[in-house]
Amino acid sequence: MIERPPAAEPGRRSFFAELTHDRVALLILAGSLLLRMLVVAGFANTDIKIEDERHYHELAGNLRDGNGFVLHGTVTSLRPPLYPAFVAVVWTAVGGESLTAVRIAQSVLSVLTCIPAYYLALVLFNRRAARWALAGVALYPSLVFADALILTEVLFTFLLMLTAAAAASLVHRPRFLTAAALGAAVAATALTRSVLWPFPLVLVPLVAWAVPGALSRKVLLSATVFVGYAVVIAPWSIRNTQLQHSFTVVDTMGGMNLRMGNYEHTPDDRMWAVVGLDGDKNWSHELALERGSGAAPLTEGQKEKWARDKAVDYMLHHPLVTARRSLIRFADFWGLEREFAAAIAQGIYQPPRWFGVLVAIAMGLAYPIVMLLAVVGVFMVPLKDLRTHAFLFSLVAFICMVHTVVFGHSRYHLPLIPILLVYAAAAIDWLSHASRLPARTWTPVLVAASILCLIWIRQVFAVDADRLHQLLQVLS
């Protein structure tokens, strides 16, 4: 990876003036919105299908009705609060529990997510790459499909890209308001999906390194980032901790997921299937034995603490098993995107055969193409700004690392796709304009591409062979 000296900041006029004068970008945004509205129309009669969707639906309904953050009749900390609140706001605005209204709102957020990708590519590369990045986010099949699901993906991806854009803005114009906004964006993202709540441990020192200026100013800006984060996340954390009688920052799923991914009955392949284990193989069976039948019930937070402690103990006493499972979870995280295809195979969705075939092929090809191009972009394309690249790399690496330890699934890499598309876009531009490609610097590209291909080959021919056969039968 080569860094070249920073060029002049994208147009000395403001970024939004730059964007609004780019007619190609505006046409792409308009086309993206039209495509998403067609998808929403196609899902007009589709109800929620997944257990997670049912949870968010119930939480949002209770929030809208003034009943509080209640699930199954109990005040809870099981889920992060921001996505149910988003759904509740949409329903309040339209005056009813309309899934179509939520899908339209998510489609608008998806289109807006294209804008930070454009900005980041402009900062790191050039206008041509920015347009490619914009088009990639606008048309990426799994991102379009996510708009139809009542899940956190769309909101989380939007907030994650805002976080990345705020970090890039802070590097170029280090102001205290931008620093506070960056901290607040991280907190809002964590309140949508809790994987990011520990990220300030990485972000604060990274800000101190990346922003220019005297040491005292670096320290103050870093502190401002943390204050912005704390102000947004603290009220919810205080509420949770008081409710659960145990320190709970965002939700109580983290420790439970850590336990499910790290105990004696965790399966090596398709680890997420552990949620279906019952009897003495269930992750909480040992807790019931320890507590006995006459013990007072534990709060969600106390159960999570027990689960987290048990998982850590298991990992420390079984380092080789933990290492093997971490490699598998890493492979699962970067696995092929098969959620829509799996849903068709299981009969969850029953689209026309031609549409199912078309979408399955589009999703099956888009992800590996983007990943391989992103590898080229990361290792081969000269950067204008190494500091912004460091922020983007830290986001991708942090989220991947957490899921490698806790719970890996290809669904969890989807919010990182817009960041990867920035590098894929740079690779497309570079490959199409480079007059002579270097001959001796492709080794890291070939190594990374080989690892990805091995992951995908294992997935197709070992992990998902039966599901693939089932899908082919459904579509035939």
N, C-alpha and C positions, 0 to 999 in steps of 0.2 A: 504494500500500500504506500503510495507516494503522496506527499502533501506539497502543493504548490503555493506560492505566496497569495494571500487573499486579494481578490480583485475588488474593485469598487463595490460597495453595497448595492444590491439590486436596485437600479434606478434611484437616484437620490430622492425622487419623489417617494411617497409612502408606498408600502407594499400593496395596500388595497387599491391605490390609484394604478399601480402596476398591473394588478389582476384585472381590474375593470377595463383597462385598455387592451387586454389580450383577448381578441375576439375568438380565437381558437379555444382558449380555456373556457370562455363563457358558453360557447356552443357545446363543449363537452359536458359542462355542468347541466345545461338544459337537457341534453340527451340522457344524462344519468338520471335526472328526476323523472323524465318520461318513462324510461325503462322500469324504474322502481314503481311508478304508479300502475304500470301494466302488471307487475308481479303482485302488487296489493290487490288489484282487481281479480287476479287469478285465485287469490286466497280468501276472497270475500266470504265464502261459505265454509271455511275451514276453522274448526274450533281448536282449542288448545289440546295438545296431544301428549305432552311430556310432564312428568311429575314436577319438575322445577317450574314449569310454566304455571301449573296449578297453584304452587306456593305463592308465586309472585302475583297471580290473579287474586288470590284470597287476601294477601297482605294489602294490595292496592285498594281493593274494595273496602276493607276495614278502615284504611286511612281516609278514603273519600267519605265514608259514612261517619267519621269522627270517633271510631271505636279504638283508635290507637294502632300500634304495631302488633297486631294480634294474628296468630296462626293456630287453627284448630281450637279456637276458644281460649287460648293462653297468650298472655303478653310474652313476647319472645325476643331473642337476640340471634336466632338461627341464621337469618339472612342479613346481608348488608342493606341499608335503608334507602339508598338513593334511587335505585331502579323502581321499587314499588312506589316511591313518592312521585317519580316521573310519570308513571302510569296513572296514579291517582290524580295528578294535575291535569293530564289529558282528559280523563273521564269527567272531571269537574268542569272543564272548559266546554265539553260537548254535551254535558248533561245526561250521561248514561254510560254504561259499561260496554263501550264499543271497541272490539278488537281491531276493526278496520281503522278507527281513529288512531289507535296506538301504532299500527303499522304505517300509517301515513306520516305520523310524527317521527317515527324511526327512519323512514325514508328520507325525510328532510335532514335529519341528523347525519345520515350516511352521505348525502350530497355535501353537507358542510364539512365532513371529514376529509373530503378531497382537497380543501383549501389549505390546511396545514401541510399536507403532503406536497402541494405545489410550492409552498413557502420554503420548506426544508430543502427540496431539490434545487430551488433557486439559490439558497444560501450556500449549499454544498457544491453545486455544479453549475448549471446554466439554464436558460429559458427553455431550450429544447428538452432537456431532461425533466424540467418542471412540468411541461405539457404531457410528456410520457407518463410521469408519476400520477398526474391528475387523471389521465385516461385510465390508468391501471386501477386506481382505487374506484373510479366511477363504474368500471365494467367487470371487476373481479367477481366471478360467479358466486362464491361462497359468501362474500360480503353482501351481494344483492339478495341472496336467499335468507340471510340472517335478519333482514328487515321484516320478514313475515313471522318470526318467532317471538314469543313473549318471554325473552331471555335477556340477560345483561349485555350480550356481545356488542350491540350497536352503541349503546350509551357508553360502555367502557372503552370501546375503540375510539369514539369521538373525544372523550376526556383524555385518553392516553396521548392522542395526537396533539391536543391542546397543550398538554404538559411538555411534550417534545418541542413544540413551537415556542412556548414560553421560555424554555431553557435556551434555545437558539437566540431568541430575542435578548435575553439577559446577557449572553456572551457578547453580543454586538453593541447593545446599549444598556450597560449595567446601571439600572436605576432601582431605587428601593421599592417603588410601586410594582415594577416587573418582578422583583424578587418575591414580594408578598404574593403576587398573583401565581407565581410558579409553585410556591408552597401550598396555596389554596387549591390549585389544580391537582396536585398530587393527592391531597386529602380527599377531594371530591372523587377522584378516580378510585382511591382505596375504599371509599364508602359505597362504591358501585360493585367492586369485586375486591375482596380483602387481601388478595395476593400482594398488593402494593403498599400495605400500611407500614412495613419496616423499611421501605425504600429511602426515607430520609437519612438512614445510617450511611448510605452510599452517596446520596444527593448532596448533603451539606458539605462534606469535604471536597466533593467534585466541584461544587460552586466556588469554594475557596481557591481551588487550583485554577479554574478556567477563567474567571472574570479578571479583567485587567485592573491595574491600579495598585495603590499602596496596601501593605498588609492590613492596616487598620480598616480600610474600606472593604477589603475582601472578607474580613471577619464580620463586619457589620452586615454586609449583604448576605452572607451565609446564615447569620442569626436571623435576619429578616425572613429568609426562606423558611426556616424552622418555625418562626412565630406564625407566619401565614398558614402553615400546615396545622399547627397546634390549635389555632383559633377555630378552624373549621371542624377538626376531628374531635376536639376535646369534649364538647357537649354530649355527643353520642357515646363516647367512651365512658364518661362519668355516669350517664344513664345506664349503660350496660353493666358496669362494675357494681353499681348499687343494686341493680335488679338481680344479677347472677351471684352476688356475694363472692366474686372471683374476678380478678383483673381481666377485662374483656375489651379490647380496643374497638373492633368492628363487628365481628360475629363469632359464633361458637362452632363454626364448621371446620376451622383450621385444624384444631387438635384432633377432631374426629377423623378428618381426612388423612392426617398424618398417621394415626393409628391404623386405619384401614389399609394404608399402603405399606405398613411396616409391622406386621405381626406374623405369627407362625402359619396362619391360614391364607395369607395373601397369595393369590395365584400369580405365577410368573408372567403369563400372557393374558391380555385383556384384564388388567388389574381392576378396572372399574367394575367388573362383574362381582367384586367382593361385596357390594351393597346387597346382593341377593342371597348371600349366605345366611343361614339361620341355624338354630340349635347351638351346639357347642362350638361351631365354627364362626358364629357371629362375633363381630369385633367387640361387643359389649357383654358377651357371656361371662367373661372373667369378673367383670364388675359386679354382676348379679351374685356370683358366688362369694366374692369378698364381702359384699354388703349384707347378704342374708335377707330373708323374707321380711323380718320385722324392722329393718332400718328405715329411718326417715328418708323421704325422697330427696335426691340431689337436684340442684338447679342445672340448667343447660351448661352454664359456665363451669360448675364443679365437675360435671361429666367430661367437659372438654379438657379440663386440667388433668383429670385422671388419664384420659386417653393420650394426651400429649406426653405425660410423664412415662406411661407404659411404652409408647412408641420409641421415645428416646432411649429408654433402658434396653429395649429389644435391639435397636440399631447399634448401640455401644457393645452389646454382648454378641452380636452376629455381624461383624464388619464385612466379611466376605459376601454373605447373603445380601447385605445392604448395598454393597458396591455393585453386585450383579443386578439387583433390582433397579438401582439408579441408572445403570446403562440401559436397561429395558425401558424405564420411564422416559429417559432422554429420547430413545428411538420412538416411543409412542407419541411424545410431544411433537416431534418433527415428522410424524407419519403422514401418509396421504389423507386428503380430506374426503372422508367417506360417509359423513353423517347423513346427507340427503339420500345417497344410494342405499345406505343401511335402512333408512326409514321406508324407502320404497320396498326393499326386500322383506321387511317385517310387516308390510301392509299398513303402516302408519299414515303414509300418503299414497294416494292412488291416482296419479296424473295420467293423462293419455300416454300410451306407450311411446309415441314419437317424442313427446316432451321429456319423458323420463330418460330415454336413451340420449337425447341431445344434452340435457343437463348433466347426466352422469359423465358423459364424454368431456364436456366443457370443464367440469370440476376436476376430473381426473387428469386433464392435461395442463390446466392453468397453474396449479400449485407447483408441480415439478419444474415447469418452465420458469416461473417467477423465482423459485429458489435457486436454480442454477444460474440465472442471470444475476441475481443478487450476490451470489458468491463472486462472480466476475466483477461486479461493481465494487464490492468491498475491497478486494485484493488488487485490482488492476487499474481502476479509474482514479486519476489524480484528484485530490480533494482541495477545495479552497479553504476549508476550515476544519482543522483537526479537533478543535474543542467541541464544536457542535457534534461532530462524529462521535466523540467520547460519550456525550450524553445519550445519543441514540444507542450506541453499543451497550451502555450500562443498563438501559431499560430492557433491551432484548435479553441480555445475559442474566439480569436479575430475575425476570419472570420465568425464563427457562430454568434457571437454577432452582427456584422454589418448587416448580412442578417436577423437576428431576428428583427432588428429595421427598416430596409429598405425594403427588398424584399426577401422572402423566396421561394426557389424552390429546389427540390432534385438534380437538375443538379449542383447546386453550392457546394454540398458536395463532388463531385467526386475528385477534386484535393487533398482533405484531406485523401482519401482512402489509398494511400501509407503509410502515417504516421500511420493510424489505423492498417494497415496490419503488421507493425512492432510489435505492441502489440498483435495482433491476432497470429502472428507467435510465440511470446514468450509464449502465452497461450497453443498453440499446443505442444510446446516442454515441457513445465512445466507439463501439464496434462499427457503426455506420459512417463515422467520420475519420477514424484513425487511418492515416495514410500508410503506416507500416506498424504491424503489431509486434511487440517485443517477443523474442524467441526463448529467453531463458528465465522468465519470471512467472511461469504458469504453474509451478509446483504446488503452491498453496491452494490454487483453484482446483487442480486435479485431485489433491488429497481430500479437500472438503466435498467436492462433487462425488468422489468415490464413496465416502462415508454415507452421504445422503442416498446414493443409489443402493447401497447395501441395506440401509434401513428400509427402503421402499420394496426391494426384492423380498426381504424377510417378511414384510407385512403382507404382500400379495400372495406369496406361496406358502407361508406358514401360519401366520396369525389369522388372516381373513380369507383363507382359501374357501372354506365352507360358505361364508357369507357371500363371496363373489359368485360362487356357483348358484346360490339361492337367488341372487339378483338377476343373473343371466336367465334363469328359469322364469322369473316374473316378467322380464322384459321381452322374452322370446315369444 
